[in-house]
């Protein structure tokens, strides 16, 4: 079925049931219009050379292509009831986004042992997403206790990368029939929060190569994305490695050919993505692409597999309006690059009522009331649909 027809049908249902009374076309309250956030000024948009000049208006970039929109739902699938998951995926589909990123956690799947497999929560999440014609970016990560050294966490890589490859192959075999052919290998492997005890590009390259070979043995033409690289700097203690440095070392370890796209997490909050600073991973995407060009991978794209800003009243948190500004500047700026793929917002809905950063990245609150960022995202998506219709001659 045409994605637009599904979206329009879901919007009609969700305008009352999920997002409250209001505009049935958008599913957002009438008070939350498409003008919540001022347009980004021309000075914050990348240089005109980076965008197709035939479609650029003064001070503007074209609407982002519809295949760029999505949400990174990650490990939330393990904390939500089936009804909550279904309602969230209904709302995500109603917005008109294409992608959802889901954690297919190895530490869950084989928690009980090398020959024990548990897929129930993953099966549910994948099925619900695919029933709504959402494309799944399957994140493969995190090590069960039996596959890693004693007294380590699940963020420690496996002792034997072939154990991870076996899990990757089983995941590909199980979900390819449902249309899942896109996989991200690990999460933020360039920082010690997710690759312990210290990030190691060479060890990561070995894990990546084995996992990709296993996936390709099951799927003829998958899309394998490197683990989304976190904002980081090159630290002398080795606890984090800058994205471009990490990727350069992956290439140096023979990693070329083991991936089809490069993953990045271009967080900038509380600043806008266009903030001029050396630490700004978002603006550094060009330097990351230059690494790819040097290794003859300029035909590949960079995927933003996580991006967002938490609305919390504490140090470095942002208010609702700032979150919407970050979303708008980010999607418009990302769409101006010819070498970028999807940009996935982390996450759709807040979790709980705590003041923790990770619980407050959503474009809607835990009770499903929209923040201004929801209307901003809807406006961008609607503009993309209008552009698509114009391109199709409708």
C-alpha positions as CSV (number, residue, x, y, z in Angstrom):
1,X,0.0,0.0,0.0
2,X,1.2,3.6,-0.7
3,X,2.9,5.0,2.4
4,X,1.0,8.2,2.0
5,X,-2.4,6.4,2.2
6,X,-1.3,4.6,5.4
7,X,-0.1,7.8,6.9
8,X,-3.3,9.6,6.1
9,X,-5.4,6.8,7.6
10,X,-3.4,6.6,10.7
11,X,-3.5,10.4,11.2
12,X,-7.3,10.3,11.1
13,X,-7.3,7.7,13.9
14,X,-4.5,9.2,16.0
15,X,-5.6,12.8,15.9
16,X,-7.9,12.1,18.9
17,X,-6.7,8.8,20.3
18,X,-3.0,9.5,20.5
19,X,-2.1,13.2,20.1
20,X,-5.3,14.9,21.3
21,X,-7.9,16.9,19.5
22,X,-6.8,19.2,16.8
23,X,-5.9,19.3,13.1
24,X,-6.8,15.9,11.6
25,X,-4.4,16.4,8.8
26,X,-1.3,16.5,11.0
27,X,-2.6,14.7,14.1
28,X,-1.3,17.6,16.2
29,X,-3.4,20.1,18.3
30,X,-4.6,23.1,16.3
31,X,-2.7,25.4,18.6
32,X,0.6,23.7,17.6
33,X,1.0,25.1,14.1
34,X,3.8,24.9,11.6
35,X,5.1,28.3,12.7
36,X,6.3,27.2,16.2
37,X,9.9,27.7,15.3
38,X,11.2,30.6,13.2
39,X,12.9,29.7,9.9
40,X,16.6,29.2,10.2
41,X,18.4,32.3,8.8
42,X,20.5,31.9,5.6
43,X,23.7,32.3,7.5
44,X,23.1,29.0,9.3
45,X,22.7,26.9,6.1
46,X,25.8,25.2,4.6
47,X,27.4,26.9,1.6
48,X,25.2,26.8,-1.6
49,X,27.8,24.5,-3.3
50,X,26.6,21.7,-1.1
51,X,23.0,21.8,-2.3
52,X,21.4,21.3,-5.7
53,X,21.2,24.9,-6.9
54,X,18.4,24.3,-9.3
55,X,16.0,23.8,-6.4
56,X,17.4,26.3,-3.8
57,X,15.4,29.5,-3.0
58,X,17.2,32.5,-1.4
59,X,18.0,31.6,2.2
60,X,16.5,28.2,1.9
61,X,17.3,24.6,1.2
62,X,14.9,22.1,-0.3
63,X,12.8,20.0,2.1
64,X,14.6,16.9,3.3
65,X,13.9,13.8,1.3
66,X,11.3,11.6,3.0
67,X,13.8,8.7,3.2
68,X,15.9,10.8,5.7
69,X,13.3,10.9,8.5
70,X,13.1,8.4,11.3
71,X,13.3,7.7,15.0
72,X,15.9,5.8,17.0
73,X,13.8,3.8,19.5
74,X,16.7,1.6,20.6
75,X,16.3,-0.3,23.9
76,X,12.8,1.2,24.6
77,X,11.3,-1.9,23.1
78,X,12.4,-3.8,26.2
79,X,10.6,-1.4,28.6
80,X,7.3,-0.9,26.9
81,X,4.2,-3.0,26.9
82,X,2.9,-4.4,23.6
83,X,0.1,-1.9,23.6
84,X,2.5,1.0,24.2
85,X,4.8,-0.2,21.4
86,X,1.8,-0.4,19.0
87,X,0.6,3.0,19.9
88,X,4.0,4.6,19.5
89,X,4.6,2.9,16.1
90,X,1.1,4.0,15.0
91,X,2.0,7.6,15.9
92,X,5.4,7.3,14.2
93,X,3.9,6.0,11.0
94,X,1.2,8.8,11.1
95,X,3.9,11.4,11.1
96,X,5.2,10.0,7.8
97,X,8.7,8.9,8.7
98,X,10.3,6.0,7.1
99,X,12.8,4.5,9.6
100,X,12.8,3.1,13.1
101,X,16.1,2.0,14.7
102,X,15.6,-1.0,17.1
103,X,18.0,-2.7,19.5
104,X,18.2,-6.4,18.7
105,X,20.3,-6.9,21.8
106,X,22.6,-10.0,21.7
107,X,22.8,-9.9,25.5
108,X,19.0,-10.5,25.6
109,X,18.8,-13.0,22.7
110,X,21.4,-15.3,24.1
111,X,21.4,-14.4,27.8
112,X,20.9,-18.0,28.8
113,X,23.8,-19.5,26.9
114,X,25.6,-20.2,23.6
115,X,22.9,-22.4,22.3
116,X,19.9,-20.7,23.8
117,X,17.9,-18.2,21.7
118,X,15.2,-15.8,22.9
119,X,13.5,-13.6,20.3
120,X,10.1,-12.7,21.7
121,X,10.5,-9.0,22.4
122,X,12.4,-8.5,19.2
123,X,9.9,-10.4,17.2
124,X,7.1,-8.2,18.6
125,X,8.9,-4.9,17.9
126,X,9.9,-5.9,14.3
127,X,6.5,-7.2,13.5
128,X,4.7,-4.1,14.7
129,X,7.1,-1.8,12.8
130,X,6.8,-3.8,9.6
131,X,3.0,-4.0,9.8
132,X,3.1,-0.2,9.6
133,X,5.5,-0.2,6.7
134,X,8.3,1.3,8.8
135,X,11.7,0.3,7.6
136,X,13.9,-1.2,10.4
137,X,17.5,-0.3,11.1
138,X,18.5,-3.3,13.3
139,X,21.2,-2.4,15.8
140,X,23.3,-5.5,16.7
141,X,25.2,-5.0,19.9
142,X,26.1,-5.9,23.5
143,X,27.6,-9.1,24.7
144,X,26.0,-11.8,27.0
145,X,27.9,-12.8,30.0
146,X,29.0,-16.2,28.7
147,X,30.7,-14.5,25.6
148,X,32.9,-12.0,27.5
149,X,35.5,-12.0,30.2
150,X,34.4,-12.3,33.8
151,X,33.6,-9.2,35.8
152,X,32.9,-7.1,32.7
153,X,29.7,-5.5,31.4
154,X,27.7,-6.2,28.2
155,X,29.6,-3.2,26.6
156,X,32.7,-5.3,26.5
157,X,33.2,-6.9,23.1
158,X,33.0,-10.7,22.8
159,X,36.1,-12.7,23.5
160,X,35.5,-14.5,20.2
161,X,34.1,-12.3,17.4
162,X,32.8,-15.4,15.6
163,X,30.2,-15.7,18.4
164,X,28.9,-12.3,17.5
165,X,28.9,-13.2,13.8
166,X,26.8,-16.2,14.5
167,X,24.2,-14.0,16.3
168,X,24.3,-11.5,13.4
169,X,23.7,-14.3,10.9
170,X,20.8,-15.7,12.9
171,X,19.2,-12.2,13.2
172,X,19.6,-11.7,9.4
173,X,18.1,-15.1,8.7
174,X,15.1,-14.5,11.0
175,X,14.2,-11.0,10.0
176,X,15.1,-10.8,6.3
177,X,11.8,-12.5,5.4
178,X,10.0,-9.6,7.1
179,X,11.9,-7.0,5.0
180,X,14.7,-6.2,7.5
181,X,17.9,-5.8,5.5
182,X,19.6,-2.9,7.2
183,X,21.9,-3.5,10.1
184,X,24.1,-1.3,12.3
185,X,27.1,-3.1,13.9
186,X,27.5,-2.0,17.6
187,X,26.8,1.4,19.1
188,X,29.3,4.2,19.7
189,X,32.4,2.0,19.5
190,X,34.6,5.0,19.7
191,X,33.9,5.8,23.4
192,X,34.5,3.7,26.5
193,X,30.9,3.9,27.6
194,X,30.1,1.4,24.9
195,X,33.4,-0.3,24.0
196,X,35.2,-1.4,27.2
197,X,37.7,-1.1,28.7
198,X,38.9,1.3,25.9
199,X,37.8,1.8,22.3
200,X,39.8,-0.2,19.8
201,X,39.3,0.6,16.1
202,X,41.3,-2.5,15.0
203,X,39.3,-4.9,17.2
204,X,36.1,-3.2,16.1
205,X,37.1,-3.7,12.4
206,X,37.6,-7.4,13.0
207,X,34.1,-7.7,14.7
208,X,32.6,-5.6,11.8
209,X,34.2,-7.7,9.1
210,X,33.0,-11.0,10.6
211,X,29.4,-9.7,11.3
212,X,29.1,-8.3,7.8
213,X,30.3,-11.5,6.2
214,X,27.7,-13.4,8.2
215,X,24.9,-11.1,7.2
216,X,25.9,-11.2,3.5
217,X,25.7,-15.0,3.7
218,X,22.0,-14.7,4.4
219,X,21.0,-11.5,2.5
220,X,22.3,-10.9,-1.0
221,X,22.4,-7.0,-0.8
222,X,22.1,-5.9,2.8
223,X,23.0,-2.4,4.0
224,X,25.5,-2.6,6.8
225,X,26.1,0.6,8.8
226,X,29.1,1.0,11.0
227,X,28.3,1.6,14.7
228,X,27.2,5.2,15.1
229,X,30.2,7.2,16.2
230,X,29.7,9.4,19.3
231,X,30.8,13.0,19.6
232,X,34.3,12.6,21.0
233,X,37.8,13.9,21.0
234,X,41.2,12.2,20.8
235,X,42.1,11.7,24.4
236,X,45.5,10.8,25.6
237,X,44.1,8.2,28.0
238,X,42.4,6.4,25.1
239,X,38.9,6.6,26.6
240,X,37.5,8.2,23.5
241,X,38.5,8.6,19.9
242,X,37.3,11.3,17.5
243,X,35.0,10.0,14.8
244,X,37.4,10.7,11.8
245,X,40.4,9.2,13.7
246,X,38.4,6.1,14.5
247,X,37.2,5.6,10.9
248,X,40.7,6.2,9.6
249,X,42.0,3.4,11.8
250,X,39.2,1.1,10.8
251,X,40.3,1.6,7.2
252,X,43.9,1.0,8.3
253,X,42.9,-2.3,9.8
254,X,41.4,-3.5,6.5
255,X,37.9,-2.4,7.1
256,X,37.1,-1.1,3.6
257,X,34.4,-3.3,2.0
258,X,33.0,-4.4,5.4
259,X,30.3,-1.7,5.5
260,X,27.9,0.0,3.2
261,X,27.4,3.2,5.2
262,X,29.1,5.1,8.0
263,X,27.1,5.7,11.2
264,X,27.4,8.9,13.1
265,X,25.7,10.5,16.2
266,X,25.9,14.2,15.5
267,X,24.6,15.5,18.8
268,X,25.2,19.2,19.5
269,X,22.8,20.2,22.3
270,X,22.5,22.7,23.8
271,X,23.9,24.4,20.7
272,X,22.4,24.4,17.3
273,X,23.9,22.0,14.7
274,X,25.3,25.1,12.9
275,X,27.3,26.2,15.9
276,X,30.9,26.9,14.8
277,X,33.2,24.9,17.1
278,X,35.9,22.3,16.7
279,X,34.0,19.8,18.8
280,X,30.9,20.1,16.7
281,X,30.5,16.6,15.2
282,X,27.6,17.8,13.0
283,X,29.7,20.3,11.2
284,X,32.5,17.8,11.2
285,X,30.6,15.5,8.9
286,X,32.5,16.9,5.9
287,X,35.8,16.0,7.5
288,X,34.5,12.5,8.1
289,X,33.4,12.2,4.5
290,X,36.9,13.3,3.5
291,X,38.3,10.2,5.2
292,X,35.9,8.1,3.2
293,X,37.0,9.9,0.0
294,X,40.7,9.2,0.7
295,X,39.8,5.5,0.8
296,X,37.8,5.5,-2.4
297,X,34.5,5.1,-0.5
298,X,33.0,8.4,-1.7
299,X,30.0,6.5,-3.1
300,X,28.9,5.6,0.4
301,X,26.7,7.7,2.7
302,X,26.9,8.9,6.3
303,X,23.9,7.9,8.3
304,X,22.9,9.9,11.4
305,X,21.6,6.9,13.5
306,X,21.0,9.1,16.5
307,X,20.4,12.8,16.9
308,X,18.4,14.8,19.4
309,X,18.2,17.1,22.4
310,X,16.7,16.4,25.9
311,X,14.2,18.8,27.3
312,X,15.2,18.9,31.0
313,X,15.7,21.7,33.4
314,X,19.3,21.0,34.4
315,X,22.8,21.8,33.2
316,X,23.0,21.6,29.4
317,X,19.4,20.6,29.0
318,X,17.2,22.6,26.6
319,X,13.7,24.0,26.7
320,X,11.0,22.9,24.3
321,X,11.6,25.8,21.9
322,X,15.3,25.1,21.7
323,X,14.7,21.4,21.0
324,X,12.5,22.4,18.1
325,X,15.1,24.8,16.8
326,X,17.8,22.0,17.0
327,X,15.6,19.6,15.1
328,X,14.8,22.2,12.3
329,X,18.4,23.3,11.9
330,X,19.6,19.7,11.9
331,X,17.3,18.3,9.3
332,X,17.6,21.3,7.0
333,X,21.4,21.2,7.3
334,X,21.7,17.4,7.0
335,X,19.6,17.5,3.8
336,X,22.0,20.0,2.2
337,X,24.8,17.4,2.0
338,X,24.7,15.0,-1.0
339,X,26.6,12.3,0.9
340,X,24.3,11.9,3.9
341,X,21.5,9.3,4.4
342,X,18.8,9.1,7.1
343,X,18.9,11.2,10.3
344,X,17.1,9.4,13.1
345,X,15.8,11.5,16.0
346,X,16.3,10.0,19.4
347,X,13.5,9.3,20.5
348,X,9.7,9.6,19.6
349,X,8.3,9.7,23.2
350,X,9.7,10.6,26.6
351,X,10.0,7.8,29.1
352,X,8.8,8.3,32.7
353,X,8.8,11.6,34.6
354,X,12.5,11.8,35.7
355,X,14.9,14.6,35.0
356,X,17.4,12.3,33.4
357,X,18.6,13.2,30.0
358,X,17.9,9.8,28.3
359,X,14.2,10.0,29.5
360,X,13.4,13.3,27.8
361,X,14.6,13.3,24.2
362,X,11.1,12.7,22.7
363,X,9.1,15.0,20.5
364,X,6.1,14.1,22.6
365,X,5.9,13.7,26.3
366,X,5.3,10.5,28.2
367,X,1.5,11.2,28.2
368,X,1.7,11.7,24.3
369,X,1.2,15.5,24.5
370,X,3.3,17.0,21.7
371,X,6.2,19.3,22.2
372,X,6.9,22.1,19.6
373,X,9.4,19.7,18.0
374,X,6.6,17.4,16.9
375,X,4.9,20.2,14.8
376,X,8.3,21.2,13.4
377,X,9.0,17.7,12.3
378,X,5.5,17.3,10.9
379,X,6.0,20.5,8.9
380,X,9.3,19.3,7.4
381,X,7.7,15.9,6.5
382,X,4.7,17.6,5.0
383,X,7.0,19.8,2.9
384,X,8.7,16.6,1.8
385,X,5.5,15.0,0.7
386,X,4.5,18.1,-1.2
387,X,7.9,18.1,-3.0
388,X,7.5,14.5,-3.8
389,X,4.1,15.1,-5.3
390,X,5.5,18.0,-7.4
391,X,8.3,15.8,-8.6
392,X,5.8,13.1,-9.6
393,X,3.7,15.7,-11.5
394,X,0.7,15.4,-9.1
